[in-house]
C-alpha cells in the first residue's frame, strides 16, 4: 500500500496496472530501491498525535515503518501492518536500529481480505491508497470499528494528483474530507469529528524542482 513520507513514488514506478494489485506488485515496488520513503514520520501524524497519551496503536499500510517507529519511540505499543513482506522486513530492521523492536508487532495483511485483531487507542491510516479495485472505504470502516472507546482514528489521504505527475488515471478516486467522513458511516452520538480539512504541501523533488500536492486529513474520537 502507498504510505507516503516524501515524493514521488509514482514518478519512479512503472505504469500502474488498472486491475487490483496485491502482494506481488508491492513487493516488486519495494525491491526497486533500498528505501522508497524518506524514513521520516508523516507530518500529519506528528501534528495530530504528538499530544496524545501513548497506548495501543495500529498503523495501517505501515510501509517501511517510519510512523510505527516514531510512535514506539513515544511510548506506544504498535501493530504495524502492510501487504508487502519486503516492506515489513525493512520496517523491522529500522525498528531494531532505532531500539524499539520490542514495541512493534509487524503483521502482513491484505486489508481487503484480513485485518489485525484487537482494539486500539489510535488507528492511523496515512496515505492508504492502491491501484485498481481497492476497497478503501470498507477498510476504513473496519479501521473505525477497531478504535477503542476514547480512542482516535486518523486518516490522511491524497486529494488529487501531484504537480509532478506525468499522466493521470481517471478511475483513481480521491475523496474529499467530507466524503471520507460520510464513507465511514459513523454512528450518531458515538463519534466526535475533530478535523476534516484539506491542506497543500510543497515538496522538493529529487531534481531540485519544487512540487505541490493537496492532501486531506480526518481525525475523529470514539466517544463510546
C-alpha positions as CSV (number, residue, x, y, z in Angstrom):
1,X,0.0,0.0,0.0
2,X,1.1,3.5,-0.5
3,X,2.3,5.1,2.7
4,X,3.9,8.3,1.7
5,X,6.5,10.2,3.6
6,X,8.2,12.1,0.7
7,X,7.9,12.3,-3.1
8,X,7.4,10.9,-5.6
9,X,6.6,7.2,-5.8
10,X,4.5,7.4,-8.9
11,X,7.2,9.0,-11.0
12,X,9.8,6.3,-10.3
13,X,7.4,3.4,-10.7
14,X,6.4,1.6,-13.8
15,X,2.9,2.3,-15.3
16,X,0.4,1.1,-12.6
17,X,-2.0,-1.6,-13.6
18,X,-5.7,-0.9,-13.9
19,X,-6.7,-4.1,-12.1
20,X,-6.5,-4.6,-8.3
21,X,-2.9,-5.1,-7.2
22,X,-1.7,-7.2,-4.4
23,X,1.4,-8.5,-2.6
24,X,3.4,-9.3,-5.7
25,X,3.1,-5.8,-7.1
26,X,4.0,-4.1,-3.8
27,X,6.9,-6.4,-3.1
28,X,8.3,-5.6,-6.6
29,X,7.7,-1.9,-6.0
30,X,9.7,-2.0,-2.7
31,X,12.5,-4.0,-4.3
32,X,13.1,-1.2,-6.8
33,X,15.3,0.6,-4.3
34,X,16.7,0.2,-0.8
35,X,14.4,2.9,0.5
36,X,11.2,4.1,-1.1
37,X,10.2,6.7,1.5
38,X,12.1,9.3,3.4
39,X,12.3,7.5,6.8
40,X,10.6,10.4,8.5
41,X,7.1,10.1,10.0
42,X,4.2,11.6,8.2
43,X,3.8,15.3,9.2
44,X,0.1,14.9,9.8
45,X,0.7,12.1,12.2
46,X,3.3,14.1,14.2
47,X,1.0,17.1,14.3
48,X,-2.2,15.3,15.4
49,X,-0.8,12.6,17.7
50,X,2.2,14.3,19.5
51,X,0.0,15.4,22.4
52,X,-1.8,12.1,22.9
53,X,-1.1,9.8,25.8
54,X,0.6,6.7,24.5
55,X,-1.4,3.4,24.4
56,X,-2.0,0.8,21.8
57,X,-1.6,1.9,18.2
58,X,-2.4,0.4,14.8
59,X,-0.6,1.6,11.7
60,X,-2.4,0.5,8.5
61,X,-0.2,0.4,5.4
62,X,2.9,0.9,7.5
63,X,5.3,0.6,4.6
64,X,8.9,0.8,5.8
65,X,7.8,1.6,9.3
66,X,8.7,5.3,9.9
67,X,5.3,6.1,11.6
68,X,5.4,3.0,13.7
69,X,8.9,3.6,14.8
70,X,8.1,7.2,15.7
71,X,5.1,6.1,17.7
72,X,7.1,3.4,19.5
73,X,9.7,6.0,20.4
74,X,7.0,8.0,22.1
75,X,5.8,5.0,24.2
76,X,3.1,3.5,22.1
77,X,2.7,-0.3,21.7
78,X,2.3,-0.5,17.9
79,X,0.9,-3.0,15.5
80,X,2.2,-2.2,12.0
81,X,0.6,-3.9,9.1
82,X,1.3,-3.9,5.3
83,X,0.6,-6.1,2.3
84,X,4.3,-6.3,1.4
85,X,6.6,-8.8,3.2
86,X,9.5,-6.9,1.7
87,X,8.3,-3.6,3.4
88,X,7.7,-5.3,6.7
89,X,11.2,-6.9,6.7
90,X,12.6,-3.5,6.1
91,X,10.5,-1.9,8.7
92,X,11.5,-4.5,11.3
93,X,15.2,-3.7,10.5
94,X,14.5,0.0,11.0
95,X,12.8,-0.6,14.4
96,X,15.7,-2.7,15.5
97,X,18.2,0.0,14.5
98,X,16.1,2.5,16.5
99,X,16.0,0.3,19.6
100,X,12.2,-0.2,19.6
101,X,11.9,-3.7,18.1
102,X,10.2,-4.9,21.3
103,X,7.4,-2.3,21.0
104,X,6.2,-3.1,17.5
105,X,4.4,-6.1,16.2
106,X,4.7,-6.4,12.4
107,X,1.9,-8.3,10.7
108,X,1.3,-8.9,7.0
109,X,-2.3,-8.4,5.9
110,X,-4.0,-7.8,2.6
111,X,-6.5,-5.4,4.2
112,X,-9.1,-6.3,1.6
113,X,-9.1,-9.8,3.0
114,X,-7.9,-9.7,6.6
115,X,-7.4,-7.2,9.5
116,X,-5.4,-7.2,12.7
117,X,-7.3,-8.3,15.8
118,X,-8.0,-6.2,18.8
119,X,-8.9,-2.7,19.8
120,X,-6.6,0.3,19.7
121,X,-6.3,3.7,21.3
122,X,-5.1,5.0,18.0
123,X,-5.7,3.7,14.5
124,X,-3.7,5.5,11.8
125,X,-4.3,5.2,8.0
126,X,-1.9,7.6,6.4
127,X,-2.0,7.5,2.6
128,X,-3.6,4.2,2.4
129,X,-4.0,4.1,-1.4
130,X,-3.6,1.4,-4.0
131,X,-4.4,0.9,-7.7
132,X,-7.4,-0.9,-9.2
133,X,-10.4,-2.1,-7.3
134,X,-9.2,-1.3,-3.8
135,X,-12.0,-1.2,-1.2
136,X,-10.6,1.7,0.8
137,X,-13.9,2.9,2.2
138,X,-14.7,-0.6,3.5
139,X,-11.2,-0.9,5.1
140,X,-11.6,2.5,6.8
141,X,-14.9,1.4,8.3
142,X,-13.2,-1.6,9.7
143,X,-10.4,0.7,11.0
144,X,-13.1,2.8,12.8
145,X,-14.5,-0.4,14.3
146,X,-11.1,-1.2,15.8
147,X,-10.8,2.1,17.7
148,X,-11.4,1.6,21.5
149,X,-13.8,4.0,23.3
150,X,-12.0,7.2,23.9
151,X,-9.5,6.4,21.1
152,X,-8.6,8.3,17.9
153,X,-9.0,7.5,14.2
154,X,-6.6,9.4,12.0
155,X,-6.9,9.2,8.2
156,X,-4.7,11.1,5.8
157,X,-5.1,10.8,2.0
158,X,-4.3,12.5,-1.3
159,X,-6.9,14.9,-2.6
160,X,-5.6,14.7,-6.2
161,X,-2.6,14.1,-8.4
162,X,0.7,16.0,-7.6
163,X,2.0,18.7,-9.9
164,X,4.9,16.4,-11.0
165,X,2.6,13.5,-12.1
166,X,3.0,12.7,-15.8
167,X,-0.3,11.3,-16.8
168,X,-3.2,10.5,-14.5
169,X,-5.8,7.7,-14.2
170,X,-9.4,8.9,-14.2
171,X,-10.5,5.7,-12.4
172,X,-8.5,6.6,-9.3
173,X,-10.7,8.2,-6.7
174,X,-9.5,11.0,-4.3
175,X,-12.4,11.6,-1.9
176,X,-12.8,14.9,-0.1
177,X,-12.6,15.1,3.7
178,X,-16.4,15.3,3.9
179,X,-16.7,12.2,1.6
180,X,-14.3,10.3,3.8
181,X,-16.4,11.1,6.9
182,X,-19.6,10.0,5.1
183,X,-17.9,6.8,3.9
184,X,-17.0,5.9,7.5
185,X,-20.7,5.7,8.4
186,X,-20.0,6.6,12.0
187,X,-23.0,6.0,14.3
188,X,-24.7,9.1,15.5
189,X,-23.6,10.1,19.0
190,X,-20.7,7.6,19.1
191,X,-18.1,9.8,17.5
192,X,-16.7,13.3,17.5
193,X,-15.1,14.5,14.3
194,X,-12.2,16.7,15.4
195,X,-10.7,17.5,12.0
196,X,-11.8,17.3,8.4
197,X,-9.8,19.5,6.1
198,X,-7.6,19.8,3.0
199,X,-4.0,21.2,3.0
200,X,-1.4,21.9,0.4
201,X,2.2,20.9,0.9
202,X,5.3,21.8,-1.0
203,X,7.9,19.2,-1.7
204,X,11.4,19.4,-3.2
205,X,11.7,16.8,-6.0
206,X,15.0,14.8,-6.5
207,X,16.0,17.1,-9.4
208,X,15.6,20.2,-7.2
209,X,12.3,21.4,-8.7
210,X,9.5,22.4,-6.3
211,X,6.3,20.4,-6.4
212,X,3.0,20.7,-4.7
213,X,0.1,18.4,-3.9
214,X,-3.1,18.7,-2.0
215,X,-3.8,16.2,0.8
216,X,-6.6,15.9,3.3
217,X,-6.9,14.7,6.9
218,X,-9.8,13.4,9.0
219,X,-9.4,12.9,12.8
220,X,-12.2,11.5,14.9
221,X,-12.6,10.5,18.6
222,X,-14.7,7.5,19.5
223,X,-17.0,8.5,22.4
224,X,-18.4,5.1,23.3
